[in-house]
Amino acid sequence: MKNKIKVFRAMRDMTQEELADAIRVTRRTINSIERGKYNPSIEVAYKIAKVFNVTIEEVFCFEDNDGEDTEAGR
């Protein structure tokens, strides 16, 4: 699953630690999600989107096994 967490953090001059504190997870969790090594629970994904005041779909993009985006029109 691709994500734009790093982009949204940069737009707000926010560190991984600050985001982690805001949603009550570890900085390591944020790092793993950003790097695509860990897929967050729906609850964590929702909390991340809420911090940035955007939808989950604006932060996360699911890819199928072929590496193609599964959103309509892609």
CHARMM internal coordinates of N, CA and C (Angstrom, degrees):
IC EDIT
DIST 1 N 1 CA 1.4453
DIST 1 CA 1 C 1.5273
ANGL 1 N 1 CA 1 C 108.42
DIST 1 C 2 N 1.3136
ANGL 1 CA 1 C 2 N 115.87
DIHE 1 N 1 CA 1 C 2 N 125.89
DIST 2 N 2 CA 1.4628
ANGL 1 C 2 N 2 CA 120.82
DIHE 1 CA 1 C 2 N 2 CA 176.62
DIST 2 CA 2 C 1.5226
ANGL 2 N 2 CA 2 C 109.23
DIHE 1 C 2 N 2 CA 2 C -83.91
DIST 2 C 3 N 1.3242
ANGL 2 CA 2 C 3 N 115.75
DIHE 2 N 2 CA 2 C 3 N 156.33
DIST 3 N 3 CA 1.4593
ANGL 2 C 3 N 3 CA 118.95
DIHE 2 CA 2 C 3 N 3 CA 176.25
DIST 3 CA 3 C 1.5214
ANGL 3 N 3 CA 3 C 110.39
DIHE 2 C 3 N 3 CA 3 C -150.25
DIST 3 C 4 N 1.3173
ANGL 3 CA 3 C 4 N 115.02
DIHE 3 N 3 CA 3 C 4 N 164.36
DIST 4 N 4 CA 1.4617
ANGL 3 C 4 N 4 CA 122.26
DIHE 3 CA 3 C 4 N 4 CA -179.49
DIST 4 CA 4 C 1.5256
ANGL 4 N 4 CA 4 C 110.98
DIHE 3 C 4 N 4 CA 4 C -118.02
DIST 4 C 5 N 1.3303
ANGL 4 CA 4 C 5 N 116.50
DIHE 4 N 4 CA 4 C 5 N 28.67
DIST 5 N 5 CA 1.4601
ANGL 4 C 5 N 5 CA 119.78
DIHE 4 CA 4 C 5 N 5 CA -177.96
DIST 5 CA 5 C 1.5203
ANGL 5 N 5 CA 5 C 111.29
DIHE 4 C 5 N 5 CA 5 C -58.69
DIST 5 C 6 N 1.3213
ANGL 5 CA 5 C 6 N 116.67
DIHE 5 N 5 CA 5 C 6 N -45.27
DIST 6 N 6 CA 1.4682
ANGL 5 C 6 N 6 CA 120.34
DIHE 5 CA 5 C 6 N 6 CA -178.38
DIST 6 CA 6 C 1.5331
ANGL 6 N 6 CA 6 C 110.82
DIHE 5 C 6 N 6 CA 6 C -60.22
DIST 6 C 7 N 1.3201
ANGL 6 CA 6 C 7 N 116.34
DIHE 6 N 6 CA 6 C 7 N -38.88
DIST 7 N 7 CA 1.4705
ANGL 6 C 7 N 7 CA 121.28
DIHE 6 CA 6 C 7 N 7 CA 178.87
DIST 7 CA 7 C 1.5312
ANGL 7 N 7 CA 7 C 110.09
DIHE 6 C 7 N 7 CA 7 C -64.42
DIST 7 C 8 N 1.3377
ANGL 7 CA 7 C 8 N 116.01
DIHE 7 N 7 CA 7 C 8 N -48.06
DIST 8 N 8 CA 1.4625
ANGL 7 C 8 N 8 CA 119.59
DIHE 7 CA 7 C 8 N 8 CA 179.93
DIST 8 CA 8 C 1.5268
ANGL 8 N 8 CA 8 C 111.61
DIHE 7 C 8 N 8 CA 8 C -64.88
DIST 8 C 9 N 1.3266
ANGL 8 CA 8 C 9 N 117.19
DIHE 8 N 8 CA 8 C 9 N -36.32
DIST 9 N 9 CA 1.4647
ANGL 8 C 9 N 9 CA 119.53
DIHE 8 CA 8 C 9 N 9 CA 177.19
DIST 9 CA 9 C 1.5238
ANGL 9 N 9 CA 9 C 110.55
DIHE 8 C 9 N 9 CA 9 C -64.99
DIST 9 C 10 N 1.3339
ANGL 9 CA 9 C 10 N 116.29
DIHE 9 N 9 CA 9 C 10 N -43.49
DIST 10 N 10 CA 1.4696
ANGL 9 C 10 N 10 CA 120.79
DIHE 9 CA 9 C 10 N 10 CA -179.50
DIST 10 CA 10 C 1.5270
ANGL 10 N 10 CA 10 C 111.29
DIHE 9 C 10 N 10 CA 10 C -62.77
DIST 10 C 11 N 1.3210
ANGL 10 CA 10 C 11 N 116.51
DIHE 10 N 10 CA 10 C 11 N -38.69
DIST 11 N 11 CA 1.4676
ANGL 10 C 11 N 11 CA 120.35
DIHE 10 CA 10 C 11 N 11 CA 179.44
DIST 11 CA 11 C 1.5246
ANGL 11 N 11 CA 11 C 111.33
DIHE 10 C 11 N 11 CA 11 C -62.52
DIST 11 C 12 N 1.3102
ANGL 11 CA 11 C 12 N 115.98
DIHE 11 N 11 CA 11 C 12 N -26.03
DIST 12 N 12 CA 1.4733
ANGL 11 C 12 N 12 CA 120.67
DIHE 11 CA 11 C 12 N 12 CA -178.21
DIST 12 CA 12 C 1.5242
ANGL 12 N 12 CA 12 C 112.19
DIHE 11 C 12 N 12 CA 12 C -109.78
DIST 12 C 13 N 1.3397
ANGL 12 CA 12 C 13 N 116.35
DIHE 12 N 12 CA 12 C 13 N 8.99
DIST 13 N 13 CA 1.4574
ANGL 12 C 13 N 13 CA 121.78
DIHE 12 CA 12 C 13 N 13 CA -179.06
DIST 13 CA 13 C 1.5289
ANGL 13 N 13 CA 13 C 110.49
DIHE 12 C 13 N 13 CA 13 C 50.70
DIST 13 C 14 N 1.3313
ANGL 13 CA 13 C 14 N 115.38
DIHE 13 N 13 CA 13 C 14 N 48.04
DIST 14 N 14 CA 1.4612
ANGL 13 C 14 N 14 CA 122.83
DIHE 13 CA 13 C 14 N 14 CA -175.76
DIST 14 CA 14 C 1.5318
ANGL 14 N 14 CA 14 C 109.81
DIHE 13 C 14 N 14 CA 14 C -111.27
DIST 14 C 15 N 1.3154
ANGL 14 CA 14 C 15 N 116.69
DIHE 14 N 14 CA 14 C 15 N 136.13
DIST 15 N 15 CA 1.4557
ANGL 14 C 15 N 15 CA 121.11
DIHE 14 CA 14 C 15 N 15 CA 177.31
DIST 15 CA 15 C 1.5272
ANGL 15 N 15 CA 15 C 110.45
DIHE 14 C 15 N 15 CA 15 C -84.67
DIST 15 C 16 N 1.3293
ANGL 15 CA 15 C 16 N 115.13
DIHE 15 N 15 CA 15 C 16 N 165.15
DIST 16 N 16 CA 1.4585
ANGL 15 C 16 N 16 CA 119.27
DIHE 15 CA 15 C 16 N 16 CA 174.35
DIST 16 CA 16 C 1.5219
ANGL 16 N 16 CA 16 C 110.39
DIHE 15 C 16 N 16 CA 16 C -59.85
DIST 16 C 17 N 1.3188
ANGL 16 CA 16 C 17 N 116.18
DIHE 16 N 16 CA 16 C 17 N -39.27
DIST 17 N 17 CA 1.4677
ANGL 16 C 17 N 17 CA 121.17
DIHE 16 CA 16 C 17 N 17 CA -179.61
DIST 17 CA 17 C 1.5299
ANGL 17 N 17 CA 17 C 110.90
DIHE 16 C 17 N 17 CA 17 C -62.72
DIST 17 C 18 N 1.3198
ANGL 17 CA 17 C 18 N 117.25
DIHE 17 N 17 CA 17 C 18 N -42.64
DIST 18 N 18 CA 1.4686
ANGL 17 C 18 N 18 CA 120.71
DIHE 17 CA 17 C 18 N 18 CA 179.53
DIST 18 CA 18 C 1.5256
ANGL 18 N 18 CA 18 C 111.48
DIHE 17 C 18 N 18 CA 18 C -64.35
DIST 18 C 19 N 1.3332
ANGL 18 CA 18 C 19 N 116.55
DIHE 18 N 18 CA 18 C 19 N -42.01
DIST 19 N 19 CA 1.4648
ANGL 18 C 19 N 19 CA 119.43
DIHE 18 CA 18 C 19 N 19 CA 177.31
DIST 19 CA 19 C 1.5197
ANGL 19 N 19 CA 19 C 110.20
DIHE 18 C 19 N 19 CA 19 C -64.79
DIST 19 C 20 N 1.3166
ANGL 19 CA 19 C 20 N 116.17
DIHE 19 N 19 CA 19 C 20 N -44.44
DIST 20 N 20 CA 1.4631
ANGL 19 C 20 N 20 CA 120.61
DIHE 19 CA 19 C 20 N 20 CA 179.28
DIST 20 CA 20 C 1.5297
ANGL 20 N 20 CA 20 C 111.06
DIHE 19 C 20 N 20 CA 20 C -57.99
DIST 20 C 21 N 1.3143
ANGL 20 CA 20 C 21 N 116.70
DIHE 20 N 20 CA 20 C 21 N -45.13
DIST 21 N 21 CA 1.4657
ANGL 20 C 21 N 21 CA 120.60
DIHE 20 CA 20 C 21 N 21 CA 178.58
DIST 21 CA 21 C 1.5240
ANGL 21 N 21 CA 21 C 111.46
DIHE 20 C 21 N 21 CA 21 C -62.45
DIST 21 C 22 N 1.3273
ANGL 21 CA 21 C 22 N 116.39
DIHE 21 N 21 CA 21 C 22 N -38.87
DIST 22 N 22 CA 1.4672
ANGL 21 C 22 N 22 CA 121.12
DIHE 21 CA 21 C 22 N 22 CA -177.53
DIST 22 CA 22 C 1.5283
ANGL 22 N 22 CA 22 C 112.05
DIHE 21 C 22 N 22 CA 22 C -64.95
DIST 22 C 23 N 1.3292
ANGL 22 CA 22 C 23 N 116.82
DIHE 22 N 22 CA 22 C 23 N -32.23
DIST 23 N 23 CA 1.4662
ANGL 22 C 23 N 23 CA 118.90
DIHE 22 CA 22 C 23 N 23 CA -177.63
DIST 23 CA 23 C 1.5297
ANGL 23 N 23 CA 23 C 112.44
DIHE 22 C 23 N 23 CA 23 C -111.23
DIST 23 C 24 N 1.3194
ANGL 23 CA 23 C 24 N 115.64
DIHE 23 N 23 CA 23 C 24 N 6.70
DIST 24 N 24 CA 1.4711
ANGL 23 C 24 N 24 CA 122.60
DIHE 23 CA 23 C 24 N 24 CA 175.05
DIST 24 CA 24 C 1.5257
ANGL 24 N 24 CA 24 C 114.15
DIHE 23 C 24 N 24 CA 24 C 61.89
DIST 24 C 25 N 1.3356
ANGL 24 CA 24 C 25 N 114.36
DIHE 24 N 24 CA 24 C 25 N 50.36
DIST 25 N 25 CA 1.4621
ANGL 24 C 25 N 25 CA 121.74
DIHE 24 CA 24 C 25 N 25 CA 169.85
DIST 25 CA 25 C 1.5256
ANGL 25 N 25 CA 25 C 107.01
DIHE 24 C 25 N 25 CA 25 C -130.36
DIST 25 C 26 N 1.3139
ANGL 25 CA 25 C 26 N 117.73
DIHE 25 N 25 CA 25 C 26 N 178.47
DIST 26 N 26 CA 1.4608
ANGL 25 C 26 N 26 CA 120.12
DIHE 25 CA 25 C 26 N 26 CA 178.80
DIST 26 CA 26 C 1.5258
ANGL 26 N 26 CA 26 C 110.99
DIHE 25 C 26 N 26 CA 26 C -86.20
DIST 26 C 27 N 1.3206
ANGL 26 CA 26 C 27 N 116.32
DIHE 26 N 26 CA 26 C 27 N 158.87
DIST 27 N 27 CA 1.4594
ANGL 26 C 27 N 27 CA 121.21
DIHE 26 CA 26 C 27 N 27 CA 175.47
DIST 27 CA 27 C 1.5198
ANGL 27 N 27 CA 27 C 109.53
DIHE 26 C 27 N 27 CA 27 C -60.81
DIST 27 C 28 N 1.3245
ANGL 27 CA 27 C 28 N 115.95
DIHE 27 N 27 CA 27 C 28 N -35.82
DIST 28 N 28 CA 1.4643
ANGL 27 C 28 N 28 CA 120.72
DIHE 27 CA 27 C 28 N 28 CA 179.23
DIST 28 CA 28 C 1.5307
ANGL 28 N 28 CA 28 C 111.11
DIHE 27 C 28 N 28 CA 28 C -61.54
DIST 28 C 29 N 1.3286
ANGL 28 CA 28 C 29 N 117.02
DIHE 28 N 28 CA 28 C 29 N -36.56
DIST 29 N 29 CA 1.4673
ANGL 28 C 29 N 29 CA 120.82
DIHE 28 CA 28 C 29 N 29 CA 177.19
DIST 29 CA 29 C 1.5181
ANGL 29 N 29 CA 29 C 110.26
DIHE 28 C 29 N 29 CA 29 C -63.02
DIST 29 C 30 N 1.3373
ANGL 29 CA 29 C 30 N 116.95
DIHE 29 N 29 CA 29 C 30 N -46.63
DIST 30 N 30 CA 1.4705
ANGL 29 C 30 N 30 CA 120.87
DIHE 29 CA 29 C 30 N 30 CA 178.77
DIST 30 CA 30 C 1.5179
ANGL 30 N 30 CA 30 C 110.01
DIHE 29 C 30 N 30 CA 30 C -60.54
DIST 30 C 31 N 1.3163
ANGL 30 CA 30 C 31 N 117.14
DIHE 30 N 30 CA 30 C 31 N -44.17
DIST 31 N 31 CA 1.4596
ANGL 30 C 31 N 31 CA 121.27
DIHE 30 CA 30 C 31 N 31 CA 179.22
DIST 31 CA 31 C 1.5284
ANGL 31 N 31 CA 31 C 110.88
DIHE 30 C 31 N 31 CA 31 C -59.87
DIST 31 C 32 N 1.3148
ANGL 31 CA 31 C 32 N 117.36
DIHE 31 N 31 CA 31 C 32 N -45.23
DIST 32 N 32 CA 1.4691
ANGL 31 C 32 N 32 CA 121.38
DIHE 31 CA 31 C 32 N 32 CA -179.84
DIST 32 CA 32 C 1.5237
ANGL 32 N 32 CA 32 C 112.00
DIHE 31 C 32 N 32 CA 32 C -64.48
DIST 32 C 33 N 1.3249
ANGL 32 CA 32 C 33 N 116.88
DIHE 32 N 32 CA 32 C 33 N -39.21
DIST 33 N 33 CA 1.4687
ANGL 32 C 33 N 33 CA 120.47
DIHE 32 CA 32 C 33 N 33 CA 177.56
DIST 33 CA 33 C 1.5225
ANGL 33 N 33 CA 33 C 109.90
DIHE 32 C 33 N 33 CA 33 C -65.68
DIST 33 C 34 N 1.3319
ANGL 33 CA 33 C 34 N 117.15
DIHE 33 N 33 CA 33 C 34 N -47.37
DIST 34 N 34 CA 1.4717
ANGL 33 C 34 N 34 CA 121.02
DIHE 33 CA 33 C 34 N 34 CA -179.88
DIST 34 CA 34 C 1.5151
ANGL 34 N 34 CA 34 C 111.66
DIHE 33 C 34 N 34 CA 34 C -57.63
DIST 34 C 35 N 1.3152
ANGL 34 CA 34 C 35 N 117.68
DIHE 34 N 34 CA 34 C 35 N -40.15
DIST 35 N 35 CA 1.4611
ANGL 34 C 35 N 35 CA 122.55
DIHE 34 CA 34 C 35 N 35 CA -177.12
DIST 35 CA 35 C 1.5215
ANGL 35 N 35 CA 35 C 112.75
DIHE 34 C 35 N 35 CA 35 C -80.80
DIST 35 C 36 N 1.3363
ANGL 35 CA 35 C 36 N 117.53
DIHE 35 N 35 CA 35 C 36 N -3.12
DIST 36 N 36 CA 1.4546
ANGL 35 C 36 N 36 CA 121.37
DIHE 35 CA 35 C 36 N 36 CA 179.19
DIST 36 CA 36 C 1.5148
ANGL 36 N 36 CA 36 C 113.33
DIHE 35 C 36 N 36 CA 36 C 76.72
DIST 36 C 37 N 1.3245
ANGL 36 CA 36 C 37 N 116.78
DIHE 36 N 36 CA 36 C 37 N 17.17
DIST 37 N 37 CA 1.4636
ANGL 36 C 37 N 37 CA 121.47
DIHE 36 CA 36 C 37 N 37 CA -179.65
DIST 37 CA 37 C 1.5271
ANGL 37 N 37 CA 37 C 111.92
DIHE 36 C 37 N 37 CA 37 C -88.51
DIST 37 C 38 N 1.3223
ANGL 37 CA 37 C 38 N 116.11
DIHE 37 N 37 CA 37 C 38 N -13.21
DIST 38 N 38 CA 1.4644
ANGL 37 C 38 N 38 CA 121.27
DIHE 37 CA 37 C 38 N 38 CA -176.42
DIST 38 CA 38 C 1.5169
ANGL 38 N 38 CA 38 C 108.79
DIHE 37 C 38 N 38 CA 38 C -146.20
DIST 38 C 39 N 1.3229
ANGL 38 CA 38 C 39 N 116.86
DIHE 38 N 38 CA 38 C 39 N 131.34
DIST 39 N 39 CA 1.4590
ANGL 38 C 39 N 39 CA 121.61
DIHE 38 CA 38 C 39 N 39 CA 175.02
DIST 39 CA 39 C 1.5249
ANGL 39 N 39 CA 39 C 108.74
DIHE 38 C 39 N 39 CA 39 C -94.32
DIST 39 C 40 N 1.3144
ANGL 39 CA 39 C 40 N 116.99
DIHE 39 N 39 CA 39 C 40 N 123.77
DIST 40 N 40 CA 1.4621
ANGL 39 C 40 N 40 CA 119.61
DIHE 39 CA 39 C 40 N 40 CA -176.43
DIST 40 CA 40 C 1.5263
ANGL 40 N 40 CA 40 C 112.13
DIHE 39 C 40 N 40 CA 40 C -72.32
DIST 40 C 41 N 1.3184
ANGL 40 CA 40 C 41 N 114.77
DIHE 40 N 40 CA 40 C 41 N 157.83
DIST 41 N 41 CA 1.4686
ANGL 40 C 41 N 41 CA 119.52
DIHE 40 CA 40 C 41 N 41 CA 172.34
DIST 41 CA 41 C 1.5229
ANGL 41 N 41 CA 41 C 107.51
DIHE 40 C 41 N 41 CA 41 C -66.75
DIST 41 C 42 N 1.3109
ANGL 41 CA 41 C 42 N 116.60
DIHE 41 N 41 CA 41 C 42 N 163.83
DIST 42 N 42 CA 1.4658
ANGL 41 C 42 N 42 CA 120.36
DIHE 41 CA 41 C 42 N 42 CA 178.15
DIST 42 CA 42 C 1.5220
ANGL 42 N 42 CA 42 C 109.79
DIHE 41 C 42 N 42 CA 42 C -61.38
DIST 42 C 43 N 1.3200
ANGL 42 CA 42 C 43 N 117.12
DIHE 42 N 42 CA 42 C 43 N -34.71
DIST 43 N 43 CA 1.4622
ANGL 42 C 43 N 43 CA 120.90
DIHE 42 CA 42 C 43 N 43 CA 179.22
DIST 43 CA 43 C 1.5258
ANGL 43 N 43 CA 43 C 111.23
DIHE 42 C 43 N 43 CA 43 C -64.49
DIST 43 C 44 N 1.3208
ANGL 43 CA 43 C 44 N 117.01
DIHE 43 N 43 CA 43 C 44 N -45.31
DIST 44 N 44 CA 1.4732
ANGL 43 C 44 N 44 CA 120.52
DIHE 43 CA 43 C 44 N 44 CA 179.41
DIST 44 CA 44 C 1.5307
ANGL 44 N 44 CA 44 C 109.79
DIHE 43 C 44 N 44 CA 44 C -67.14
DIST 44 C 45 N 1.3151
ANGL 44 CA 44 C 45 N 117.59
DIHE 44 N 44 CA 44 C 45 N -41.91
DIST 45 N 45 CA 1.4660
ANGL 44 C 45 N 45 CA 121.03
DIHE 44 CA 44 C 45 N 45 CA 178.30
DIST 45 CA 45 C 1.5297
ANGL 45 N 45 CA 45 C 110.39
DIHE 44 C 45 N 45 CA 45 C -60.28
DIST 45 C 46 N 1.3191
ANGL 45 CA 45 C 46 N 116.38
DIHE 45 N 45 CA 45 C 46 N -43.11
DIST 46 N 46 CA 1.4682
ANGL 45 C 46 N 46 CA 120.92
DIHE 45 CA 45 C 46 N 46 CA 178.56
DIST 46 CA 46 C 1.5312
ANGL 46 N 46 CA 46 C 110.55
DIHE 45 C 46 N 46 CA 46 C -62.30
DIST 46 C 47 N 1.3185
ANGL 46 CA 46 C 47 N 116.78
DIHE 46 N 46 CA 46 C 47 N -44.68
DIST 47 N 47 CA 1.4676
ANGL 46 C 47 N 47 CA 120.27
DIHE 46 CA 46 C 47 N 47 CA -179.49
DIST 47 CA 47 C 1.5255
ANGL 47 N 47 CA 47 C 111.80
DIHE 46 C 47 N 47 CA 47 C -63.04
DIST 47 C 48 N 1.3309
ANGL 47 CA 47 C 48 N 116.50
DIHE 47 N 47 CA 47 C 48 N -39.83
DIST 48 N 48 CA 1.4663
ANGL 47 C 48 N 48 CA 120.23
DIHE 47 CA 47 C 48 N 48 CA 178.00
DIST 48 CA 48 C 1.5270
ANGL 48 N 48 CA 48 C 109.71
DIHE 47 C 48 N 48 CA 48 C -62.42
DIST 48 C 49 N 1.3250
ANGL 48 CA 48 C 49 N 116.93
DIHE 48 N 48 CA 48 C 49 N -48.18
DIST 49 N 49 CA 1.4637
ANGL 48 C 49 N 49 CA 120.99
DIHE 48 CA 48 C 49 N 49 CA 179.48
DIST 49 CA 49 C 1.5234
ANGL 49 N 49 CA 49 C 110.79
DIHE 48 C 49 N 49 CA 49 C -60.10
DIST 49 C 50 N 1.3196
ANGL 49 CA 49 C 50 N 116.55
DIHE 49 N 49 CA 49 C 50 N -40.50
DIST 50 N 50 CA 1.4595
ANGL 49 C 50 N 50 CA 120.81
DIHE 49 CA 49 C 50 N 50 CA -179.38
DIST 50 CA 50 C 1.5245
ANGL 50 N 50 CA 50 C 112.14
DIHE 49 C 50 N 50 CA 50 C -63.95
DIST 50 C 51 N 1.3362
ANGL 50 CA 50 C 51 N 117.13
DIHE 50 N 50 CA 50 C 51 N -39.67
DIST 51 N 51 CA 1.4675
ANGL 50 C 51 N 51 CA 120.89
DIHE 50 CA 50 C 51 N 51 CA 177.26
DIST 51 CA 51 C 1.5349
ANGL 51 N 51 CA 51 C 110.26
DIHE 50 C 51 N 51 CA 51 C -57.86
DIST 51 C 52 N 1.3272
ANGL 51 CA 51 C 52 N 116.10
DIHE 51 N 51 CA 51 C 52 N -40.09
DIST 52 N 52 CA 1.4679
ANGL 51 C 52 N 52 CA 120.65
DIHE 51 CA 51 C 52 N 52 CA -177.95
DIST 52 CA 52 C 1.5335
ANGL 52 N 52 CA 52 C 112.83
DIHE 51 C 52 N 52 CA 52 C -90.09
DIST 52 C 53 N 1.3345
ANGL 52 CA 52 C 53 N 116.59
DIHE 52 N 52 CA 52 C 53 N -1.32
DIST 53 N 53 CA 1.4652
ANGL 52 C 53 N 53 CA 121.95
DIHE 52 CA 52 C 53 N 53 CA 179.11
DIST 53 CA 53 C 1.5348
ANGL 53 N 53 CA 53 C 112.44
DIHE 52 C 53 N 53 CA 53 C 58.38
DIST 53 C 54 N 1.3355
ANGL 53 CA 53 C 54 N 114.66
DIHE 53 N 53 CA 53 C 54 N 43.89
DIST 54 N 54 CA 1.4697
ANGL 53 C 54 N 54 CA 121.93
DIHE 53 CA 53 C 54 N 54 CA 178.31
DIST 54 CA 54 C 1.5313
ANGL 54 N 54 CA 54 C 108.09
DIHE 53 C 54 N 54 CA 54 C -134.79
DIST 54 C 55 N 1.3180
ANGL 54 CA 54 C 55 N 116.58
DIHE 54 N 54 CA 54 C 55 N 175.06
DIST 55 N 55 CA 1.4634
ANGL 54 C 55 N 55 CA 120.39
DIHE 54 CA 54 C 55 N 55 CA 176.99
DIST 55 CA 55 C 1.5270
ANGL 55 N 55 CA 55 C 109.78
DIHE 54 C 55 N 55 CA 55 C -82.39
DIST 55 C 56 N 1.3162
ANGL 55 CA 55 C 56 N 115.74
DIHE 55 N 55 CA 55 C 56 N 160.91
DIST 56 N 56 CA 1.4655
ANGL 55 C 56 N 56 CA 120.62
DIHE 55 CA 55 C 56 N 56 CA 176.34
DIST 56 CA 56 C 1.5246
ANGL 56 N 56 CA 56 C 109.98
DIHE 55 C 56 N 56 CA 56 C -58.39
DIST 56 C 57 N 1.3354
ANGL 56 CA 56 C 57 N 116.34
DIHE 56 N 56 CA 56 C 57 N -39.80
DIST 57 N 57 CA 1.4673
ANGL 56 C 57 N 57 CA 120.74
DIHE 56 CA 56 C 57 N 57 CA -178.63
DIST 57 CA 57 C 1.5233
ANGL 57 N 57 CA 57 C 112.83
DIHE 56 C 57 N 57 CA 57 C -64.50
DIST 57 C 58 N 1.3259
ANGL 57 CA 57 C 58 N 117.39
DIHE 57 N 57 CA 57 C 58 N -24.83
DIST 58 N 58 CA 1.4658
ANGL 57 C 58 N 58 CA 119.75
DIHE 57 CA 57 C 58 N 58 CA 177.12
DIST 58 CA 58 C 1.5262
ANGL 58 N 58 CA 58 C 111.54
DIHE 57 C 58 N 58 CA 58 C -75.96
DIST 58 C 59 N 1.3146
ANGL 58 CA 58 C 59 N 117.12
DIHE 58 N 58 CA 58 C 59 N -22.75
DIST 59 N 59 CA 1.4669
ANGL 58 C 59 N 59 CA 121.54
DIHE 58 CA 58 C 59 N 59 CA -179.30
DIST 59 CA 59 C 1.5221
ANGL 59 N 59 CA 59 C 111.31
DIHE 58 C 59 N 59 CA 59 C -95.89
DIST 59 C 60 N 1.3390
ANGL 59 CA 59 C 60 N 117.17
DIHE 59 N 59 CA 59 C 60 N -40.07
DIST 60 N 60 CA 1.4567
ANGL 59 C 60 N 60 CA 121.87
DIHE 59 CA 59 C 60 N 60 CA -173.46
DIST 60 CA 60 C 1.5196
ANGL 60 N 60 CA 60 C 111.88
DIHE 59 C 60 N 60 CA 60 C -117.48
DIST 60 C 61 N 1.3276
ANGL 60 CA 60 C 61 N 115.44
DIHE 60 N 60 CA 60 C 61 N 144.38
DIST 61 N 61 CA 1.4604
ANGL 60 C 61 N 61 CA 121.97
DIHE 60 CA 60 C 61 N 61 CA 177.42
DIST 61 CA 61 C 1.5194
ANGL 61 N 61 CA 61 C 107.85
DIHE 60 C 61 N 61 CA 61 C -134.00
DIST 61 C 62 N 1.3119
ANGL 61 CA 61 C 62 N 116.95
DIHE 61 N 61 CA 61 C 62 N 116.59
DIST 62 N 62 CA 1.4583
ANGL 61 C 62 N 62 CA 121.57
DIHE 61 CA 61 C 62 N 62 CA -179.77
DIST 62 CA 62 C 1.5178
ANGL 62 N 62 CA 62 C 109.77
DIHE 61 C 62 N 62 CA 62 C -81.01
DIST 62 C 63 N 1.3324
ANGL 62 CA 62 C 63 N 116.21
DIHE 62 N 62 CA 62 C 63 N 136.50
DIST 63 N 63 CA 1.4586
ANGL 62 C 63 N 63 CA 121.94
DIHE 62 CA 62 C 63 N 63 CA 175.77
DIST 63 CA 63 C 1.5194
ANGL 63 N 63 CA 63 C 108.84
DIHE 62 C 63 N 63 CA 63 C -113.15
DIST 63 C 64 N 1.3332
ANGL 63 CA 63 C 64 N 115.70
DIHE 63 N 63 CA 63 C 64 N 143.43
DIST 64 N 64 CA 1.4632
ANGL 63 C 64 N 64 CA 117.66
DIHE 63 CA 63 C 64 N 64 CA 174.87
DIST 64 CA 64 C 1.5266
ANGL 64 N 64 CA 64 C 109.20
DIHE 63 C 64 N 64 CA 64 C -78.26
DIST 64 C 65 N 1.3106
ANGL 64 CA 64 C 65 N 117.78
DIHE 64 N 64 CA 64 C 65 N -176.21
DIST 65 N 65 CA 1.4625
ANGL 64 C 65 N 65 CA 122.02
DIHE 64 CA 64 C 65 N 65 CA -175.90
DIST 65 CA 65 C 1.5238
ANGL 65 N 65 CA 65 C 113.82
DIHE 64 C 65 N 65 CA 65 C -64.87
DIST 65 C 66 N 1.3256
ANGL 65 CA 65 C 66 N 116.53
DIHE 65 N 65 CA 65 C 66 N -19.43
DIST 66 N 66 CA 1.4647
ANGL 65 C 66 N 66 CA 120.68
DIHE 65 CA 65 C 66 N 66 CA 178.87
DIST 66 CA 66 C 1.5231
ANGL 66 N 66 CA 66 C 111.90
DIHE 65 C 66 N 66 CA 66 C -86.76
DIST 66 C 67 N 1.3274
ANGL 66 CA 66 C 67 N 117.44
DIHE 66 N 66 CA 66 C 67 N 0.13
DIST 67 N 67 CA 1.4476
ANGL 66 C 67 N 67 CA 121.10
DIHE 66 CA 66 C 67 N 67 CA -179.39
DIST 67 CA 67 C 1.5050
ANGL 67 N 67 CA 67 C 113.86
DIHE 66 C 67 N 67 CA 67 C 82.14
DIST 67 C 68 N 1.3468
ANGL 67 CA 67 C 68 N 117.05
DIHE 67 N 67 CA 67 C 68 N 9.74
DIST 68 N 68 CA 1.4550
ANGL 67 C 68 N 68 CA 119.99
DIHE 67 CA 67 C 68 N 68 CA 179.58
DIST 68 CA 68 C 1.5171
ANGL 68 N 68 CA 68 C 110.46
DIHE 67 C 68 N 68 CA 68 C -94.88
DIST 68 C 69 N 1.3271
ANGL 68 CA 68 C 69 N 115.29
DIHE 68 N 68 CA 68 C 69 N 144.78
DIST 69 N 69 CA 1.4584
ANGL 68 C 69 N 69 CA 119.97
DIHE 68 CA 68 C 69 N 69 CA 176.64
DIST 69 CA 69 C 1.5113
ANGL 69 N 69 CA 69 C 109.46
DIHE 68 C 69 N 69 CA 69 C -63.29
DIST 69 C 70 N 1.3309
ANGL 69 CA 69 C 70 N 116.20
DIHE 69 N 69 CA 69 C 70 N 142.72
DIST 70 N 70 CA 1.4602
ANGL 69 C 70 N 70 CA 119.15
DIHE 69 CA 69 C 70 N 70 CA 179.57
DIST 70 CA 70 C 1.5127
ANGL 70 N 70 CA 70 C 112.75
DIHE 69 C 70 N 70 CA 70 C -101.44
DIST 70 C 71 N 1.3295
ANGL 70 CA 70 C 71 N 117.33
DIHE 70 N 70 CA 70 C 71 N 4.81
DIST 71 N 71 CA 1.4621
ANGL 70 C 71 N 71 CA 119.64
DIHE 70 CA 70 C 71 N 71 CA 177.38
DIST 71 CA 71 C 1.5237
ANGL 71 N 71 CA 71 C 108.53
DIHE 70 C 71 N 71 CA 71 C -72.95
DIST 71 C 72 N 1.3079
ANGL 71 CA 71 C 72 N 115.71
DIHE 71 N 71 CA 71 C 72 N 150.10
DIST 72 N 72 CA 1.4809
ANGL 71 C 72 N 72 CA 120.80
DIHE 71 CA 71 C 72 N 72 CA -179.63
DIST 72 CA 72 C 1.5198
ANGL 72 N 72 CA 72 C 109.92
DIHE 71 C 72 N 72 CA 72 C -60.04
DIST 72 C 73 N 1.3144
ANGL 72 CA 72 C 73 N 115.67
DIHE 72 N 72 CA 72 C 73 N 139.22
DIST 73 N 73 CA 1.4538
ANGL 72 C 73 N 73 CA 121.09
DIHE 72 CA 72 C 73 N 73 CA 176.14
DIST 73 CA 73 C 1.5044
ANGL 73 N 73 CA 73 C 114.94
DIHE 72 C 73 N 73 CA 73 C 82.03
DIST 73 C 74 N 1.3167
ANGL 73 CA 73 C 74 N 117.60
DIHE 73 N 73 CA 73 C 74 N 9.19
DIST 74 N 74 CA 1.4700
ANGL 73 C 74 N 74 CA 119.01
DIHE 73 CA 73 C 74 N 74 CA 179.02
DIST 74 CA 74 C 1.4965
ANGL 74 N 74 CA 74 C 110.72
DIHE 73 C 74 N 74 CA 74 C -113.70
END
COOR INIT
IC SEED 1 N 1 CA 1 C
IC BUILD
